[in-house]
Amino acid sequence: MQRVDSNIAQVEVENNALQAEVKELSKPSRILAEAEKHGLSIKNSNVKQATQTN
């Protein structure tokens, strides 16, 4: 039982880290910078962030 609890705690830590990474990578300013780096441009800089529906 202790091993299962330890595994659960480890997965929760990993999930929290991944959620933080997704939040950071999802920032519109970062996405715009990456797009510009690859030669793309946004007209009127009207960028909207999609929302997750679950």
mmCIF entry with sequence, helices, sheets and N, C-alpha, C, O atoms, coordinates in Angstrom:
data_MODEL
# 
_entry.id   MODEL 
# 
_entity.id                         1 
_entity.type                       polymer 
_entity.pdbx_number_of_molecules   1 
# 
_entity_poly.entity_id                      1 
_entity_poly.type                           'polypeptide(L)' 
_entity_poly.nstd_linkage                   no 
_entity_poly.nstd_monomer                   no 
_entity_poly.pdbx_seq_one_letter_code       MQRVDSNIAQVEVENNALQAEVKELSKPSRILAEAEKHGLSIKNSNVKQATQTN 
_entity_poly.pdbx_seq_one_letter_code_can   MQRVDSNIAQVEVENNALQAEVKELSKPSRILAEAEKHGLSIKNSNVKQATQTN 
_entity_poly.pdbx_strand_id                 A 
# 
loop_
_entity_poly_seq.entity_id 
_entity_poly_seq.num 
_entity_poly_seq.mon_id 
_entity_poly_seq.hetero 
1 1  MET n 
1 2  GLN n 
1 3  ARG n 
1 4  VAL n 
1 5  ASP n 
1 6  SER n 
1 7  ASN n 
1 8  ILE n 
1 9  ALA n 
1 10 GLN n 
1 11 VAL n 
1 12 GLU n 
1 13 VAL n 
1 14 GLU n 
1 15 ASN n 
1 16 ASN n 
1 17 ALA n 
1 18 LEU n 
1 19 GLN n 
1 20 ALA n 
1 21 GLU n 
1 22 VAL n 
1 23 LYS n 
1 24 GLU n 
1 25 LEU n 
1 26 SER n 
1 27 LYS n 
1 28 PRO n 
1 29 SER n 
1 30 ARG n 
1 31 ILE n 
1 32 LEU n 
1 33 ALA n 
1 34 GLU n 
1 35 ALA n 
1 36 GLU n 
1 37 LYS n 
1 38 HIS n 
1 39 GLY n 
1 40 LEU n 
1 41 SER n 
1 42 ILE n 
1 43 LYS n 
1 44 ASN n 
1 45 SER n 
1 46 ASN n 
1 47 VAL n 
1 48 LYS n 
1 49 GLN n 
1 50 ALA n 
1 51 THR n 
1 52 GLN n 
1 53 THR n 
1 54 ASN n 
# 
_struct_asym.id          A 
_struct_asym.entity_id   1 
# 
loop_
_struct_conf.conf_type_id 
_struct_conf.id 
_struct_conf.pdbx_PDB_helix_id 
_struct_conf.beg_label_comp_id 
_struct_conf.beg_label_asym_id 
_struct_conf.beg_label_seq_id 
_struct_conf.pdbx_beg_PDB_ins_code 
_struct_conf.end_label_comp_id 
_struct_conf.end_label_asym_id 
_struct_conf.end_label_seq_id 
_struct_conf.pdbx_end_PDB_ins_code 
_struct_conf.beg_auth_comp_id 
_struct_conf.beg_auth_asym_id 
_struct_conf.beg_auth_seq_id 
_struct_conf.end_auth_comp_id 
_struct_conf.end_auth_asym_id 
_struct_conf.end_auth_seq_id 
_struct_conf.pdbx_PDB_helix_class 
_struct_conf.details 
_struct_conf.pdbx_PDB_helix_length 
HELX_P HELX_P1 AA1 GLN A 2  ? LEU A 25 ? GLN A 2  LEU A 25 1 ? 24 
HELX_P HELX_P2 AA2 PRO A 28 ? LYS A 37 ? PRO A 28 LYS A 37 1 ? 10 
HELX_P HELX_P3 AA3 LYS A 43 ? SER A 45 ? LYS A 43 SER A 45 5 ? 3  
# 
_struct_conf_type.id          HELX_P 
_struct_conf_type.criteria    ? 
_struct_conf_type.reference   ? 
# 
loop_
_atom_site.group_PDB 
_atom_site.id 
_atom_site.type_symbol 
_atom_site.label_atom_id 
_atom_site.label_alt_id 
_atom_site.label_comp_id 
_atom_site.label_asym_id 
_atom_site.label_entity_id 
_atom_site.label_seq_id 
_atom_site.pdbx_PDB_ins_code 
_atom_site.Cartn_x 
_atom_site.Cartn_y 
_atom_site.Cartn_z 
_atom_site.occupancy 
_atom_site.B_iso_or_equiv 
_atom_site.pdbx_formal_charge 
_atom_site.auth_seq_id 
_atom_site.auth_comp_id 
_atom_site.auth_asym_id 
_atom_site.auth_atom_id 
_atom_site.pdbx_PDB_model_num 
ATOM 1   N N  . MET A 1 1  ? 0.819   -1.189 0.000   1.00 0.00 ? 1  MET A N  1 
ATOM 2   C CA . MET A 1 1  ? 0.000   0.000  0.000   1.00 0.00 ? 1  MET A CA 1 
ATOM 3   C C  . MET A 1 1  ? 0.870   1.262  0.000   1.00 0.00 ? 1  MET A C  1 
ATOM 4   O O  . MET A 1 1  ? 0.531   2.254  -0.645  1.00 0.00 ? 1  MET A O  1 
ATOM 5   N N  . GLN A 1 2  ? 1.989   1.218  0.726   1.00 0.00 ? 2  GLN A N  1 
ATOM 6   C CA . GLN A 1 2  ? 2.880   2.361  0.777   1.00 0.00 ? 2  GLN A CA 1 
ATOM 7   C C  . GLN A 1 2  ? 3.467   2.666  -0.592  1.00 0.00 ? 2  GLN A C  1 
ATOM 8   O O  . GLN A 1 2  ? 3.648   3.830  -0.950  1.00 0.00 ? 2  GLN A O  1 
ATOM 9   N N  . ARG A 1 3  ? 3.761   1.629  -1.350  1.00 0.00 ? 3  ARG A N  1 
ATOM 10  C CA . ARG A 1 3  ? 4.335   1.817  -2.679  1.00 0.00 ? 3  ARG A CA 1 
ATOM 11  C C  . ARG A 1 3  ? 3.323   2.485  -3.600  1.00 0.00 ? 3  ARG A C  1 
ATOM 12  O O  . ARG A 1 3  ? 3.686   3.351  -4.397  1.00 0.00 ? 3  ARG A O  1 
ATOM 13  N N  . VAL A 1 4  ? 2.074   2.096  -3.499  1.00 0.00 ? 4  VAL A N  1 
ATOM 14  C CA . VAL A 1 4  ? 1.020   2.708  -4.321  1.00 0.00 ? 4  VAL A CA 1 
ATOM 15  C C  . VAL A 1 4  ? 0.881   4.180  -3.970  1.00 0.00 ? 4  VAL A C  1 
ATOM 16  O O  . VAL A 1 4  ? 0.781   5.021  -4.862  1.00 0.00 ? 4  VAL A O  1 
ATOM 17  N N  . ASP A 1 5  ? 0.873   4.500  -2.685  1.00 0.00 ? 5  ASP A N  1 
ATOM 18  C CA . ASP A 1 5  ? 0.781   5.890  -2.259  1.00 0.00 ? 5  ASP A CA 1 
ATOM 19  C C  . ASP A 1 5  ? 1.968   6.700  -2.767  1.00 0.00 ? 5  ASP A C  1 
ATOM 20  O O  . ASP A 1 5  ? 1.814   7.851  -3.175  1.00 0.00 ? 5  ASP A O  1 
ATOM 21  N N  . SER A 1 6  ? 3.142   6.096  -2.739  1.00 0.00 ? 6  SER A N  1 
ATOM 22  C CA . SER A 1 6  ? 4.340   6.762  -3.234  1.00 0.00 ? 6  SER A CA 1 
ATOM 23  C C  . SER A 1 6  ? 4.236   7.016  -4.731  1.00 0.00 ? 6  SER A C  1 
ATOM 24  O O  . SER A 1 6  ? 4.602   8.088  -5.212  1.00 0.00 ? 6  SER A O  1 
ATOM 25  N N  . ASN A 1 7  ? 3.738   6.028  -5.466  1.00 0.00 ? 7  ASN A N  1 
ATOM 26  C CA . ASN A 1 7  ? 3.562   6.178  -6.919  1.00 0.00 ? 7  ASN A CA 1 
ATOM 27  C C  . ASN A 1 7  ? 2.543   7.272  -7.234  1.00 0.00 ? 7  ASN A C  1 
ATOM 28  O O  . ASN A 1 7  ? 2.736   8.060  -8.160  1.00 0.00 ? 7  ASN A O  1 
ATOM 29  N N  . ILE A 1 8  ? 1.472   7.314  -6.470  1.00 0.00 ? 8  ILE A N  1 
ATOM 30  C CA . ILE A 1 8  ? 0.448   8.342  -6.676  1.00 0.00 ? 8  ILE A CA 1 
ATOM 31  C C  . ILE A 1 8  ? 1.046   9.720  -6.448  1.00 0.00 ? 8  ILE A C  1 
ATOM 32  O O  . ILE A 1 8  ? 0.818   10.638 -7.236  1.00 0.00 ? 8  ILE A O  1 
ATOM 33  N N  . ALA A 1 9  ? 1.808   9.868  -5.377  1.00 0.00 ? 9  ALA A N  1 
ATOM 34  C CA . ALA A 1 9  ? 2.425   11.160 -5.076  1.00 0.00 ? 9  ALA A CA 1 
ATOM 35  C C  . ALA A 1 9  ? 3.385   11.568 -6.179  1.00 0.00 ? 9  ALA A C  1 
ATOM 36  O O  . ALA A 1 9  ? 3.435   12.739 -6.554  1.00 0.00 ? 9  ALA A O  1 
ATOM 37  N N  . GLN A 1 10 ? 4.144   10.620 -6.700  1.00 0.00 ? 10 GLN A N  1 
ATOM 38  C CA . GLN A 1 10 ? 5.104   10.925 -7.769  1.00 0.00 ? 10 GLN A CA 1 
ATOM 39  C C  . GLN A 1 10 ? 4.380   11.369 -9.038  1.00 0.00 ? 10 GLN A C  1 
ATOM 40  O O  . GLN A 1 10 ? 4.800   12.322 -9.696  1.00 0.00 ? 10 GLN A O  1 
ATOM 41  N N  . VAL A 1 11 ? 3.310   10.689 -9.375  1.00 0.00 ? 11 VAL A N  1 
ATOM 42  C CA . VAL A 1 11 ? 2.551   11.043 -10.578 1.00 0.00 ? 11 VAL A CA 1 
ATOM 43  C C  . VAL A 1 11 ? 1.893   12.413 -10.405 1.00 0.00 ? 11 VAL A C  1 
ATOM 44  O O  . VAL A 1 11 ? 1.807   13.178 -11.366 1.00 0.00 ? 11 VAL A O  1 
ATOM 45  N N  . GLU A 1 12 ? 1.433   12.728 -9.205  1.00 0.00 ? 12 GLU A N  1 
ATOM 46  C CA . GLU A 1 12 ? 0.838   14.039 -8.960  1.00 0.00 ? 12 GLU A CA 1 
ATOM 47  C C  . GLU A 1 12 ? 1.873   15.147 -9.144  1.00 0.00 ? 12 GLU A C  1 
ATOM 48  O O  . GLU A 1 12 ? 1.565   16.201 -9.700  1.00 0.00 ? 12 GLU A O  1 
ATOM 49  N N  . VAL A 1 13 ? 3.095   14.911 -8.678  1.00 0.00 ? 13 VAL A N  1 
ATOM 50  C CA . VAL A 1 13 ? 4.169   15.896 -8.855  1.00 0.00 ? 13 VAL A CA 1 
ATOM 51  C C  . VAL A 1 13 ? 4.460   16.080 -10.339 1.00 0.00 ? 13 VAL A C  1 
ATOM 52  O O  . VAL A 1 13 ? 4.608   17.208 -10.809 1.00 0.00 ? 13 VAL A O  1 
ATOM 53  N N  . GLU A 1 14 ? 4.542   14.980 -11.076 1.00 0.00 ? 14 GLU A N  1 
ATOM 54  C CA . GLU A 1 14 ? 4.791   15.053 -12.520 1.00 0.00 ? 14 GLU A CA 1 
ATOM 55  C C  . GLU A 1 14 ? 3.664   15.787 -13.230 1.00 0.00 ? 14 GLU A C  1 
ATOM 56  O O  . GLU A 1 14 ? 3.916   16.607 -14.112 1.00 0.00 ? 14 GLU A O  1 
ATOM 57  N N  . ASN A 1 15 ? 2.427   15.502 -12.853 1.00 0.00 ? 15 ASN A N  1 
ATOM 58  C CA . ASN A 1 15 ? 1.275   16.169 -13.472 1.00 0.00 ? 15 ASN A CA 1 
ATOM 59  C C  . ASN A 1 15 ? 1.309   17.668 -13.223 1.00 0.00 ? 15 ASN A C  1 
ATOM 60  O O  . ASN A 1 15 ? 1.036   18.458 -14.126 1.00 0.00 ? 15 ASN A O  1 
ATOM 61  N N  . ASN A 1 16 ? 1.645   18.062 -11.996 1.00 0.00 ? 16 ASN A N  1 
ATOM 62  C CA . ASN A 1 16 ? 1.726   19.492 -11.678 1.00 0.00 ? 16 ASN A CA 1 
ATOM 63  C C  . ASN A 1 16 ? 2.801   20.177 -12.506 1.00 0.00 ? 16 ASN A C  1 
ATOM 64  O O  . ASN A 1 16 ? 2.607   21.289 -12.997 1.00 0.00 ? 16 ASN A O  1 
ATOM 65  N N  . ALA A 1 17 ? 3.935   19.506 -12.657 1.00 0.00 ? 17 ALA A N  1 
ATOM 66  C CA . ALA A 1 17 ? 5.020   20.082 -13.462 1.00 0.00 ? 17 ALA A CA 1 
ATOM 67  C C  . ALA A 1 17 ? 4.599   20.213 -14.913 1.00 0.00 ? 17 ALA A C  1 
ATOM 68  O O  . ALA A 1 17 ? 4.893   21.221 -15.556 1.00 0.00 ? 17 ALA A O  1 
ATOM 69  N N  . LEU A 1 18 ? 3.920   19.216 -15.432 1.00 0.00 ? 18 LEU A N  1 
ATOM 70  C CA . LEU A 1 18 ? 3.473   19.263 -16.826 1.00 0.00 ? 18 LEU A CA 1 
ATOM 71  C C  . LEU A 1 18 ? 2.400   20.326 -17.034 1.00 0.00 ? 18 LEU A C  1 
ATOM 72  O O  . LEU A 1 18 ? 2.381   20.991 -18.069 1.00 0.00 ? 18 LEU A O  1 
ATOM 73  N N  . GLN A 1 19 ? 1.515   20.489 -16.067 1.00 0.00 ? 19 GLN A N  1 
ATOM 74  C CA . GLN A 1 19 ? 0.497   21.535 -16.175 1.00 0.00 ? 19 GLN A CA 1 
ATOM 75  C C  . GLN A 1 19 ? 1.139   22.912 -16.186 1.00 0.00 ? 19 GLN A C  1 
ATOM 76  O O  . GLN A 1 19 ? 0.699   23.794 -16.924 1.00 0.00 ? 19 GLN A O  1 
ATOM 77  N N  . ALA A 1 20 ? 2.165   23.107 -15.382 1.00 0.00 ? 20 ALA A N  1 
ATOM 78  C CA . ALA A 1 20 ? 2.883   24.381 -15.374 1.00 0.00 ? 20 ALA A CA 1 
ATOM 79  C C  . ALA A 1 20 ? 3.568   24.612 -16.717 1.00 0.00 ? 20 ALA A C  1 
ATOM 80  O O  . ALA A 1 20 ? 3.584   25.735 -17.221 1.00 0.00 ? 20 ALA A O  1 
ATOM 81  N N  . GLU A 1 21 ? 4.131   23.563 -17.293 1.00 0.00 ? 21 GLU A N  1 
ATOM 82  C CA . GLU A 1 21 ? 4.798   23.682 -18.590 1.00 0.00 ? 21 GLU A CA 1 
ATOM 83  C C  . GLU A 1 21 ? 3.792   24.029 -19.684 1.00 0.00 ? 21 GLU A C  1 
ATOM 84  O O  . GLU A 1 21 ? 4.070   24.875 -20.534 1.00 0.00 ? 21 GLU A O  1 
ATOM 85  N N  . VAL A 1 22 ? 2.641   23.391 -19.667 1.00 0.00 ? 22 VAL A N  1 
ATOM 86  C CA . VAL A 1 22 ? 1.591   23.692 -20.656 1.00 0.00 ? 22 VAL A CA 1 
ATOM 87  C C  . VAL A 1 22 ? 1.159   25.143 -20.525 1.00 0.00 ? 22 VAL A C  1 
ATOM 88  O O  . VAL A 1 22 ? 0.987   25.833 -21.530 1.00 0.00 ? 22 VAL A O  1 
ATOM 89  N N  . LYS A 1 23 ? 0.982   25.609 -19.297 1.00 0.00 ? 23 LYS A N  1 
ATOM 90  C CA . LYS A 1 23 ? 0.573   26.998 -19.081 1.00 0.00 ? 23 LYS A CA 1 
ATOM 91  C C  . LYS A 1 23 ? 1.600   27.966 -19.654 1.00 0.00 ? 23 LYS A C  1 
ATOM 92  O O  . LYS A 1 23 ? 1.247   28.953 -20.299 1.00 0.00 ? 23 LYS A O  1 
ATOM 93  N N  . GLU A 1 24 ? 2.872   27.673 -19.412 1.00 0.00 ? 24 GLU A N  1 
ATOM 94  C CA . GLU A 1 24 ? 3.946   28.531 -19.916 1.00 0.00 ? 24 GLU A CA 1 
ATOM 95  C C  . GLU A 1 24 ? 4.005   28.502 -21.443 1.00 0.00 ? 24 GLU A C  1 
ATOM 96  O O  . GLU A 1 24 ? 4.136   29.546 -22.083 1.00 0.00 ? 24 GLU A O  1 
ATOM 97  N N  . LEU A 1 25 ? 3.909   27.313 -22.020 1.00 0.00 ? 25 LEU A N  1 
ATOM 98  C CA . LEU A 1 25 ? 4.018   27.181 -23.475 1.00 0.00 ? 25 LEU A CA 1 
ATOM 99  C C  . LEU A 1 25 ? 2.785   27.704 -24.210 1.00 0.00 ? 25 LEU A C  1 
ATOM 100 O O  . LEU A 1 25 ? 2.849   27.978 -25.408 1.00 0.00 ? 25 LEU A O  1 
ATOM 101 N N  . SER A 1 26 ? 1.674   27.843 -23.507 1.00 0.00 ? 26 SER A N  1 
ATOM 102 C CA . SER A 1 26 ? 0.423   28.293 -24.128 1.00 0.00 ? 26 SER A CA 1 
ATOM 103 C C  . SER A 1 26 ? 0.270   29.802 -24.166 1.00 0.00 ? 26 SER A C  1 
ATOM 104 O O  . SER A 1 26 ? -0.710  30.309 -24.713 1.00 0.00 ? 26 SER A O  1 
ATOM 105 N N  . LYS A 1 27 ? 1.212   30.522 -23.599 1.00 0.00 ? 27 LYS A N  1 
ATOM 106 C CA . LYS A 1 27 ? 1.094   31.985 -23.569 1.00 0.00 ? 27 LYS A CA 1 
ATOM 107 C C  . LYS A 1 27 ? 1.095   32.539 -24.990 1.00 0.00 ? 27 LYS A C  1 
ATOM 108 O O  . LYS A 1 27 ? 1.969   32.201 -25.788 1.00 0.00 ? 27 LYS A O  1 
ATOM 109 N N  . PRO A 1 28 ? 0.116   33.394 -25.310 1.00 0.00 ? 28 PRO A N  1 
ATOM 110 C CA . PRO A 1 28 ? 0.046   33.970 -26.651 1.00 0.00 ? 28 PRO A CA 1 
ATOM 111 C C  . PRO A 1 28 ? 1.326   34.691 -27.070 1.00 0.00 ? 28 PRO A C  1 
ATOM 112 O O  . PRO A 1 28 ? 1.702   34.643 -28.241 1.00 0.00 ? 28 PRO A O  1 
ATOM 113 N N  . SER A 1 29 ? 1.991   35.351 -26.143 1.00 0.00 ? 29 SER A N  1 
ATOM 114 C CA . SER A 1 29 ? 3.215   36.066 -26.505 1.00 0.00 ? 29 SER A CA 1 
ATOM 115 C C  . SER A 1 29 ? 4.305   35.095 -26.963 1.00 0.00 ? 29 SER A C  1 
ATOM 116 O O  . SER A 1 29 ? 5.059   35.404 -27.886 1.00 0.00 ? 29 SER A O  1 
ATOM 117 N N  . ARG A 1 30 ? 4.394   33.942 -26.334 1.00 0.00 ? 30 ARG A N  1 
ATOM 118 C CA . ARG A 1 30 ? 5.381   32.946 -26.736 1.00 0.00 ? 30 ARG A CA 1 
ATOM 119 C C  . ARG A 1 30 ? 5.033   32.368 -28.101 1.00 0.00 ? 30 ARG A C  1 
ATOM 120 O O  . ARG A 1 30 ? 5.912   32.143 -28.933 1.00 0.00 ? 30 ARG A O  1 
ATOM 121 N N  . ILE A 1 31 ? 3.750   32.130 -28.324 1.00 0.00 ? 31 ILE A N  1 
ATOM 122 C CA . ILE A 1 31 ? 3.303   31.573 -29.597 1.00 0.00 ? 31 ILE A CA 1 
ATOM 123 C C  . ILE A 1 31 ? 3.564   32.567 -30.725 1.00 0.00 ? 31 ILE A C  1 
ATOM 124 O O  . ILE A 1 31 ? 4.006   32.178 -31.806 1.00 0.00 ? 31 ILE A O  1 
ATOM 125 N N  . LEU A 1 32 ? 3.293   33.850 -30.478 1.00 0.00 ? 32 LEU A N  1 
ATOM 126 C CA . LEU A 1 32 ? 3.570   34.871 -31.490 1.00 0.00 ? 32 LEU A CA 1 
ATOM 127 C C  . LEU A 1 32 ? 5.059   34.936 -31.810 1.00 0.00 ? 32 LEU A C  1 
ATOM 128 O O  . LEU A 1 32 ? 5.444   35.042 -32.975 1.00 0.00 ? 32 LEU A O  1 
ATOM 129 N N  . ALA A 1 33 ? 5.889   34.872 -30.781 1.00 0.00 ? 33 ALA A N  1 
ATOM 130 C CA . ALA A 1 33 ? 7.335   34.922 -30.996 1.00 0.00 ? 33 ALA A CA 1 
ATOM 131 C C  . ALA A 1 33 ? 7.802   33.726 -31.818 1.00 0.00 ? 33 ALA A C  1 
ATOM 132 O O  . ALA A 1 33 ? 8.635   33.878 -32.712 1.00 0.00 ? 33 ALA A O  1 
ATOM 133 N N  . GLU A 1 34 ? 7.277   32.541 -31.526 1.00 0.00 ? 34 GLU A N  1 
ATOM 134 C CA . GLU A 1 34 ? 7.646   31.351 -32.291 1.00 0.00 ? 34 GLU A CA 1 
ATOM 135 C C  . GLU A 1 34 ? 7.171   31.464 -33.743 1.00 0.00 ? 34 GLU A C  1 
ATOM 136 O O  . GLU A 1 34 ? 7.887   31.079 -34.668 1.00 0.00 ? 34 GLU A O  1 
ATOM 137 N N  . ALA A 1 35 ? 5.973   31.987 -33.932 1.00 0.00 ? 35 ALA A N  1 
ATOM 138 C CA . ALA A 1 35 ? 5.442   32.154 -35.284 1.00 0.00 ? 35 ALA A CA 1 
ATOM 139 C C  . ALA A 1 35 ? 6.319   33.111 -36.082 1.00 0.00 ? 35 ALA A C  1 
ATOM 140 O O  . ALA A 1 35 ? 6.652   32.840 -37.236 1.00 0.00 ? 35 ALA A O  1 
ATOM 141 N N  . GLU A 1 36 ? 6.688   34.220 -35.471 1.00 0.00 ? 36 GLU A N  1 
ATOM 142 C CA . GLU A 1 36 ? 7.538   35.202 -36.151 1.00 0.00 ? 36 GLU A CA 1 
ATOM 143 C C  . GLU A 1 36 ? 8.913   34.618 -36.456 1.00 0.00 ? 36 GLU A C  1 
ATOM 144 O O  . GLU A 1 36 ? 9.495   34.901 -37.503 1.00 0.00 ? 36 GLU A O  1 
ATOM 145 N N  . LYS A 1 37 ? 9.424   33.810 -35.549 1.00 0.00 ? 37 LYS A N  1 
ATOM 146 C CA . LYS A 1 37 ? 10.727  33.178 -35.743 1.00 0.00 ? 37 LYS A CA 1 
ATOM 147 C C  . LYS A 1 37 ? 10.714  32.285 -36.991 1.00 0.00 ? 37 LYS A C  1 
ATOM 148 O O  . LYS A 1 37 ? 11.741  32.099 -37.643 1.00 0.00 ? 37 LYS A O  1 
ATOM 149 N N  . HIS A 1 38 ? 9.538   31.739 -37.312 1.00 0.00 ? 38 HIS A N  1 
ATOM 150 C CA . HIS A 1 38 ? 9.400   30.846 -38.462 1.00 0.00 ? 38 HIS A CA 1 
ATOM 151 C C  . HIS A 1 38 ? 8.804   31.546 -39.684 1.00 0.00 ? 38 HIS A C  1 
ATOM 152 O O  . HIS A 1 38 ? 8.338   30.897 -40.620 1.00 0.00 ? 38 HIS A O  1 
ATOM 153 N N  . GLY A 1 39 ? 8.827   32.881 -39.658 1.00 0.00 ? 39 GLY A N  1 
ATOM 154 C CA . GLY A 1 39 ? 8.401   33.642 -40.825 1.00 0.00 ? 39 GLY A CA 1 
ATOM 155 C C  . GLY A 1 39 ? 6.913   33.883 -40.948 1.00 0.00 ? 39 GLY A C  1 
ATOM 156 O O  . GLY A 1 39 ? 6.452   34.351 -41.989 1.00 0.00 ? 39 GLY A O  1 
ATOM 157 N N  . LEU A 1 40 ? 6.160   33.580 -39.927 1.00 0.00 ? 40 LEU A N  1 
ATOM 158 C CA . LEU A 1 40 ? 4.720   33.814 -39.975 1.00 0.00 ? 40 LEU A CA 1 
ATOM 159 C C  . LEU A 1 40 ? 4.401   35.166 -39.361 1.00 0.00 ? 40 LEU A C  1 
ATOM 160 O O  . LEU A 1 40 ? 5.124   35.643 -38.486 1.00 0.00 ? 40 LEU A O  1 
ATOM 161 N N  . SER A 1 41 ? 3.329   35.777 -39.814 1.00 0.00 ? 41 SER A N  1 
ATOM 162 C CA . SER A 1 41 ? 2.915   37.043 -39.211 1.00 0.00 ? 41 SER A CA 1 
ATOM 163 C C  . SER A 1 41 ? 1.423   36.985 -38.929 1.00 0.00 ? 41 SER A C  1 
ATOM 164 O O  . SER A 1 41 ? 0.668   36.295 -39.614 1.00 0.00 ? 41 SER A O  1 
ATOM 165 N N  . ILE A 1 42 ? 1.023   37.713 -37.922 1.00 0.00 ? 42 ILE A N  1 
ATOM 166 C CA . ILE A 1 42 ? -0.371  37.750 -37.504 1.00 0.00 ? 42 ILE A CA 1 
ATOM 167 C C  . ILE A 1 42 ? -0.929  39.118 -37.879 1.00 0.00 ? 42 ILE A C  1 
ATOM 168 O O  . ILE A 1 42 ? -0.396  40.147 -37.465 1.00 0.00 ? 42 ILE A O  1 
ATOM 169 N N  . LYS A 1 43 ? -1.991  39.125 -38.652 1.00 0.00 ? 43 LYS A N  1 
ATOM 170 C CA . LYS A 1 43 ? -2.613  40.384 -39.029 1.00 0.00 ? 43 LYS A CA 1 
ATOM 171 C C  . LYS A 1 43 ? -3.396  40.933 -37.843 1.00 0.00 ? 43 LYS A C  1 
ATOM 172 O O  . LYS A 1 43 ? -4.174  40.216 -37.214 1.00 0.00 ? 43 LYS A O  1 
ATOM 173 N N  . ASN A 1 44 ? -3.185  42.197 -37.548 1.00 0.00 ? 44 ASN A N  1 
ATOM 174 C CA . ASN A 1 44 ? -3.874  42.915 -36.470 1.00 0.00 ? 44 ASN A CA 1 
ATOM 175 C C  . ASN A 1 44 ? -3.575  42.342 -35.089 1.00 0.00 ? 44 ASN A C  1 
ATOM 176 O O  . ASN A 1 44 ? -4.195  42.766 -34.114 1.00 0.00 ? 44 ASN A O  1 
ATOM 177 N N  . SER A 1 45 ? -2.660  41.407 -34.974 1.00 0.00 ? 45 SER A N  1 
ATOM 178 C CA . SER A 1 45 ? -2.286  40.788 -33.694 1.00 0.00 ? 45 SER A CA 1 
ATOM 179 C C  . SER A 1 45 ? -3.496  40.410 -32.850 1.00 0.00 ? 45 SER A C  1 
ATOM 180 O O  . SER A 1 45 ? -3.502  40.606 -31.635 1.00 0.00 ? 45 SER A O  1 
ATOM 181 N N  . ASN A 1 46 ? -4.507  39.874 -33.494 1.00 0.00 ? 46 ASN A N  1 
ATOM 182 C CA . ASN A 1 46 ? -5.723  39.470 -32.791 1.00 0.00 ? 46 ASN A CA 1 
ATOM 183 C C  . ASN A 1 46 ? -5.641  37.974 -32.508 1.00 0.00 ? 46 ASN A C  1 
ATOM 184 O O  . ASN A 1 46 ? -6.260  37.164 -33.197 1.00 0.00 ? 46 ASN A O  1 
ATOM 185 N N  . VAL A 1 47 ? -4.875  37.627 -31.495 1.00 0.00 ? 47 VAL A N  1 
ATOM 186 C CA . VAL A 1 47 ? -4.677  36.230 -31.151 1.00 0.00 ? 47 VAL A CA 1 
ATOM 187 C C  . VAL A 1 47 ? -5.585  35.873 -30.000 1.00 0.00 ? 47 VAL A C  1 
ATOM 188 O O  . VAL A 1 47 ? -5.648  36.581 -28.995 1.00 0.00 ? 47 VAL A O  1 
ATOM 189 N N  . LYS A 1 48 ? -6.289  34.766 -30.158 1.00 0.00 ? 48 LYS A N  1 
ATOM 190 C CA . LYS A 1 48 ? -7.183  34.292 -29.094 1.00 0.00 ? 48 LYS A CA 1 
ATOM 191 C C  . LYS A 1 48 ? -6.712  32.922 -28.664 1.00 0.00 ? 48 LYS A C  1 
ATOM 192 O O  . LYS A 1 48 ? -6.217  32.133 -29.469 1.00 0.00 ? 48 LYS A O  1 
ATOM 193 N N  . GLN A 1 49 ? -6.873  32.654 -27.386 1.00 0.00 ? 49 GLN A N  1 
ATOM 194 C CA . GLN A 1 49 ? -6.452  31.369 -26.856 1.00 0.00 ? 49 GLN A CA 1 
ATOM 195 C C  . GLN A 1 49 ? -7.656  30.449 -26.806 1.00 0.00 ? 49 GLN A C  1 
ATOM 196 O O  . GLN A 1 49 ? -8.725  30.826 -26.324 1.00 0.00 ? 49 GLN A O  1 
ATOM 197 N N  . ALA A 1 50 ? -7.470  29.234 -27.313 1.00 0.00 ? 50 ALA A N  1 
ATOM 198 C CA . ALA A 1 50 ? -8.537  28.246 -27.265 1.00 0.00 ? 50 ALA A CA 1 
ATOM 199 C C  . ALA A 1 50 ? -8.711  27.767 -25.829 1.00 0.00 ? 50 ALA A C  1 
ATOM 200 O O  . ALA A 1 50 ? -7.757  27.725 -25.051 1.00 0.00 ? 50 ALA A O  1 
ATOM 201 N N  . THR A 1 51 ? -9.922  27.413 -25.501 1.00 0.00 ? 51 THR A N  1 
ATOM 202 C CA . THR A 1 51 ? -10.179 26.875 -24.166 1.00 0.00 ? 51 THR A CA 1 
ATOM 203 C C  . THR A 1 51 ? -10.517 25.403 -24.284 1.00 0.00 ? 51 THR A C  1 
ATOM 204 O O  . THR A 1 51 ? -11.087 24.947 -25.275 1.00 0.00 ? 51 THR A O  1 
ATOM 205 N N  . GLN A 1 52 ? -10.153 24.683 -23.254 1.00 0.00 ? 52 GLN A N  1 
ATOM 206 C CA . GLN A 1 52 ? -10.386 23.248 -23.241 1.00 0.00 ? 52 GLN A CA 1 
ATOM 207 C C  . GLN A 1 52 ? -11.785 22.983 -22.688 1.00 0.00 ? 52 GLN A C  1 
ATOM 208 O O  . GLN A 1 52 ? -12.183 23.559 -21.675 1.00 0.00 ? 52 GLN A O  1 
ATOM 209 N N  . THR A 1 53 ? -12.513 22.121 -23.356 1.00 0.00 ? 53 THR A N  1 
ATOM 210 C CA . THR A 1 53 ? -13.847 21.775 -22.879 1.00 0.00 ? 53 THR A CA 1 
ATOM 211 C C  . THR A 1 53 ? -13.871 20.303 -22.515 1.00 0.00 ? 53 THR A C  1 
ATOM 212 O O  . THR A 1 53 ? -13.779 19.430 -23.378 1.00 0.00 ? 53 THR A O  1 
ATOM 213 N N  . ASN A 1 54 ? -13.993 20.052 -21.255 1.00 0.00 ? 54 ASN A N  1 
ATOM 214 C CA . ASN A 1 54 ? -14.082 18.661 -20.767 1.00 0.00 ? 54 ASN A CA 1 
ATOM 215 C C  . ASN A 1 54 ? -15.281 18.507 -19.903 1.00 0.00 ? 54 ASN A C  1 
ATOM 216 O O  . ASN A 1 54 ? -15.539 17.417 -19.393 1.00 0.00 ? 54 ASN A O  1 
# 
